[in-house]
Amino acid sequence: MKQKAWYRCAECLETFQKWVGQCTACHQWNTVTEYIPDFVPSQKTPRSQIPKKNLSIPEFSSAHHTRLATDIEECDRVLGGGFFPDSLVLLTGDPGIGKSTLSLQIAVSVAKKIPSQTVLILTGEESVSQVSHRLLRISTEVPQNLKILSETLLESALASIEHENIGFLVVDSVQTFISVDIASGAGSISQTNAVTEQMMHFAKTHHVPILLIGHVTKAGEMAGPQTLAHLVDVTLHLEGDRFHELRILRSGKNRFGSASEMGVFQMEEYGLIEVKNPSEIFLQGRLENAVGSAIFPSVEGNRSFLVEVQALTKWTNFGYPKRSASGVDVNRLGILLAVLSRHAGVKLDSEDVFANIVGGMKISEPAIDIAIMASLISSKSKISIPSHVVFCGEIGLSGEVRNVSHLEKRLKEAEKLGFLVAVIPYSSAVFSFKTLRTILVKTVHDVKKVVEEEKW
């Protein structure tokens, strides 16, 4: 008996029992086409015809759980120790941020570790000569087992490597490939979804780690359907300002490790260079006794580093004061200004306020609240904060200073870098340091008093 035809939208993959001109899910016109599903259960389908599978026992063999390290410490830290076998990793970032450069460096490093297997760079954006030229710029010694394949048809690419001894695969980028099973252009939601599914199947069946490179939208988010994030095992995002040399590698999802780790790189002529001590880079060039500047000890995963928080306040020339923030949430800045005005008596209603994290770093943890507030008070009162003081604490709407996590780790990093004083919440535990002195504050009024009256 002939199988009944269904209809599917080429953009959002929504299915229909009959043809429609406009998809009711994504509201696109003329995207619904006919297709024959492999299996459609119905009330008339006998249970004996439903596919069955055998159960599997858990595999605990160490051979199947040995990670493939890249020997790039900043990258391995974010991955949780390296690439897990048969894992699918998605790397995203703004155009020109360094995604392809980082992936080539990873491919060269991995190829040196597995000389008996082939490391393949599958590119749909560049030719073989273009990738080869970039490889020579990154590394003077390219391993013999590193291969390049330029192709945009997915089925052709997979057929070409079916019988190769592939040990690691880089796909640049997933939005440039098309599958013959989907009747839409490259980069569409349906194509991206289908290509990722086939890549996932190839990784699981051949036990090959795959690094997918993906594009981002104008808002800086991962392009493609949200199901793409559920299909892959790890999502990495390379961020940074193209006007700064620093690049931050973060993990948004990691099935095999922590999703809160961060790697720091510096863009150089010959590729991305690891930054072993981010605090030194973030604090480089800081002025002594600068007004409106405070130091904050941040924590990302298992590492702590110090960043400089800057604030500038000035009388507005217009009727509506401006609020601008770079590296911190502008809405959080507005809340801190309201708390500062209500509970500390610092009026900034008629002044423009600007906040900035030096170095292009973005920090979302609330532990930075007290550092932002200290820099605002310093700028308003024109009183400089000594360069050997750090601030750490969360501010509540009632004006209280709350404790934060990993405080001891933050203070140890500050002491190691030569800081002498730390302003922390009153409710924090008692710590003992050799050279670091702590000042405990309960409310934002105490913070204001410390900044304006403390004899450091």
N, C-alpha and C positions, 0 to 999 in steps of 0.2 A: 504494500500500500504506500502510495506517494506521501512523503512527509509534507505537512502544511507549512507554507512559507510565512515567515514573520518579517517585520520591518524594523530597522534600527537606524537611529540618528548617527551620522558620521562624526558629529562633534562631541556629543555627550554620552553616546552609547545607550540612550534610552530606547527601549523596545516597545513596539506597538503591534497589535493584531491586524491592523489594516493601515493602508498608506494615508498619510496626512501631509499637507503642504508645509505646515509650520510645526516644528517640534514644540510640544507643550512644556518641555523641561528647560531647554536653553533658548527657546523662542527664535531659533534660526530658521530661515526659509530654504526649502529645496535641499535639505540635508538627509531626509529619510529615504533609505533605499531598501530593497528586498534582500533577505538573506535566509539561508536554510540552517537552523541551529543543529548542532550535533545531537543534542538530546533535550527534549522538552517534556517534562513530566506532566501528566494530566490524570484526571479521574479514571480514564479508560485504560491507562497503562497498567498492565499486570505487574504485581510485585516481583514476579520471577524474572522480568526483563530489566529490572533496575540494576545497574552495575554494582558489583561487590568487590571489595579489596581485602587482602589479608592484613592482619595486625602485625606491627613491628615492635620488637623489644628495643629499649634504649641502648644506644651505642656509647660505650665508655672507653673505646680504644684511644690511646694517646695520639696515635697517628692521624686520627680524624679531627683532633682538637689542637694541633700544633699551629700556632699563629705564624704567618709569614711577615716577619718584621722588615721594615724598610730601611732601618739604620738611620733614618731621619728622626731624631728623638722627639722633636716637636710634633711631628705627624703621628708617630707611634703612641705618644701620650694621649692624643685625642681619640685614636682608634681603640685604645685600651690594650696596647701591646703589639699591634700589627693587624694585618688582614686575617680574619678568620676564614678557614677553608670553606669553599663554595658560598661565600657571602657576596651580596650585591650592595655596593657602596655608591651613594650619589653625592657628587661634589658640585655645589652651585656657587654662584657669585656674580657680581656685576661684570659687564664686558670690560676687558682689559685689566682686570684686577690681578690676574696671574694664575687662573685655573689650569690652563694648558701647560704653563711653565712648571707648576708644581706636579702635575701628573707625569710630565716627561722626566722630571727628577726622580719621582717615585719609580717609574718604569726602569730607568737606568740602574738605580740602586737595587731593585728586586732582581733584575737580570743578572747582576753580579753574584747574587746569593744562590740562584738556581741555574747554574750553567748548563745543566743537562736538559732543561725544559725551555720552551719558547715563550718569551714575553712579547705579546703582540699589541701594537698601537693601531686600533681600528678607527680611522678618521673619515668623517664625511664632510669636513669643512675645508681641509687642506690637501694638497697633492703630496706625493711621496717626497719630492724634492724640497718642498717647503718645510715639512716636518724634519727632514734630514738636516737642513740648514739650521734649524732651531736646536736640534740635538747637538750639533757641533759647537754651537754657542754655549750650551749648558755644560757639556762634558767633552773633553778632548779624547777620551777613550770610550768609545761606544762598544758595548759587548756584542759578540757575534751572534748571540742567541736573541737579540732584540730585533724584531721584524716590524714592518709597517705595511698596512693594507689600506688603500684608499677606495672606499666603496660607500654608496648610499642605499643600495637595495639590501635589506636585512637578510633575506633568504639566500642571496648570493654570497654574502659575507660569511654566514654560518656554514654554508656548504663548503666554502673554501678552507675553513679551519676545522672541519668535522674530524678529520683524521690526523690533525697535527697534535703534537704533544704540548698543549698549551698549559703553562703554569700560572700565567697572570695575563689579564686582558684589560686594556684601557679603551674606552669608547668615547670619542670626542666628535660631536656631542650627540646625545640621545634624540634631540629635536631635529637632526638632519637626516635621520634614517626613515625609510618608508617600508611598509610591509604590503605584499601583494594581496593580503586578505582584507585590507581596509581600503575603501574607495574614498580617500581624502588625501589632501596634500601633506607634505612633510611639515612637522611642527604642530599639527592639529592635535586636539585632545585625544581623539580616538587613536591616531597614529602613535603618539607618545606612549599611550597606555599599552597598546599592542606590542610595540617594540620592547618596552620594559618587561612585559610578561614573558616574551620569548627569551630575553636576556636572563631573566630569573630562572627559567627552565633550563637553559644551557649551563648556568652556574651550578645548579643543584645536581644535574645529571652527570656533568663532567668533573665536578668537584674543583671548579676553577674560580678563584676570587676575581670579581669584575668591578672595575672603577668606572662608573658612568659620570660624565660631565653634563650638567644641565644648565639651561639658561634661567634667568630670573625675569620677573615682570617689572614694570615701571616703578611699582611700589617696593621693589627689592625682595619680593617673595619668590619662592620657587615656582617656575612656570609649569603649566600642565595641571592635570586633575589632582585632587587631594589624595586619590587612591594611589598615586605614585609614591607618596611618602609611606603608605602602608605596605606596598610591595617590596620596597628595598629594606635591607637590614640596618643600614647606617646612613644617616644624612649628615653631610659636612657642608659648612658654609664658610667661604673665604670672604672676609669683609675688610674694609679699609678705605681710606680716602686716597684718590689718585694723586692728590697734591702732597701726600705724606708717603714715606717709604715703608712704613710699618704695615704688615698684613696680619690679621687675626684669623686663625682657623678654629671654628667652633663646631661642636657636635650637637645637633638638634634631637637626634634619636640614635640610640646605640643598643642593639640587642645583646651585645657581647661585652659591654663595659659601661663606664660612667658616661652620662650625657652632659656633664657639667665641666668637662676638661676644656682647656684652651691651649693653643699653640701660637707662638709669636714668631713671625718671620720679618726680614727686612729685604725689600726689593733692591737688588743690585744689577749691574750690567750683565752678569753671568747667571742670573737666576735668583731664587729666593734663598737667603741665608738665615740659618737658625739664630734666634736671639736667646742666649742662655740666661741672661739677667735682664728681664724686661724693665725692672725698676730703674736701672741705669739709663735706659733709653728714654723712658717716660719723664724722668726728672732732669734730663740733659738740657742745659741752657737756662735753668731757672734763675731768676734774679734774686739776690740776697735782699731780705727785708722788703719784699714786694707787697704792695697794698692789694688786698682782694685775692690773696692766694693762700690755699690751705692744702695740706698733704693728707691723702686718704689711703690706708692699707687695704687693698682689695684682695678677695680670694676667688679664684676660679678653679674648681676641682680640688686638686691636691697641692696647688701652688699659690703662693701669696706674693704680691708685688705692689709697689707704691705708685700712685698717680697724683698729678697735681690738678687740683680743682681751682678754677679761676672764676671770679665774679666781677662785674662792673656795673655800677649804678650811677645814673646821671639824671639831672632834671630834664623832663621831657619838653620838647619844643612844640608838641601838639597836645590836643585835648585828651587823647587816649594813650596811656603809657604802653610801651612795647615790652613784650616778654619773649625772649629768645634763648634757646638752649641748644648746645651741641655736645653730644655724648651722654646727656641725661634727658629724662622725660620732661618735656616742657609742662605737662600737667602736674607732675610731682613738684616742679619748681613753683608753680602757682599755689599749691597747698602749703609749701614751706613759707612762702611770703605771707600768706594769710595767718599762719600760726605765729610767725615772727612779729607781725603787727599786733595781734590780739594778746599774746602772752609775754612779749618782751618789750613792747612799746616802740619798736623800730618801724617807723612809717615810711613805706615805699610806694604809696598809692599814686604819687605824682611823679614817679621816676621810672625811666627805662631801666630794665634789668636784663643783663646778659650773663649766661653761665656757660662754661666751657671745660671740657676735659682735654688736657694737652696731649697731643700725639695721635688724635683721631680715635681714641679708645671710647667704647660705649659701655656704660655701667648701668645696670638696672636694679641692683640689689639696694634695699632701703638702708643698709648700713652707711651709705654715703651721705645721709641726710645732715648729720651734724657737721660734716666737712663743708657742705654747700652753705649751710647757715653761717658757719664761722667766716667763710669767705665773703658772704653778703654783708655781715656786720663789719668786717674789716674794711670793705670798700665804702660802706656808708659813713663810718666814723673816721676813715682815712688813717687808721692805725694798722701798721704792718704786723704780721704774725712771724715770729722768728722761724728760721728755716729748719730748726731741729725739732719741731713740734708736729705731731700727727693727731688727727681727729677721727673717731670712729663711733658711731651710734645711730640708732633709728629714732626719729621724732614722731610722737603721736599727736593727734589732733587736740589733745588737752594740754599740750605743751610739755609733756614728760619725755625724758630721754630713756629709751628702752635698750635692753641688752641685745647683742647680735651674736650670730654663730661664729665659731672658729676665731674667737677674739685672741686667744693665746698665740695661735699661729700668726695672726696679723702683727701682734706686738713683737714677736720674736724676729720677724722679718724687718721691722722698723729698727729694732735694736742692733741687728746685724749690719744695717746700713749706716749706723752712727747717729740715729735719732735719740734725743735725750728725754723728751717729755711726750706723754700720750694722754689726750683728753678722752675719757671713756665713760660709759654709763655708771651711775652709782650702784646699780643692782648687779653689776658684773662680779665674778669671783675674784678673790684676792690672788694676784700673781706676784711672783718674786723674780726680779730681774737684776742683773749686775749693774747696768748703767742707765736703764730706762726708769724714769719717774712717772707715776700715774697721777692724774688729776681727775677726781670723780665729780660728775655733774648730774643733778636730778632733773632739772627743767631747762627750757631754752633761756630763761632769765639767767641761770647759772652760766650758760655758754656765753651769753653777752657779757657777763661780768668777767669771765676768764679772759676773753679777747681784749676787753677795754682796760682792765685793771690789774691783770696778773703780772707779777714781777718775775719774768721767766729766768 
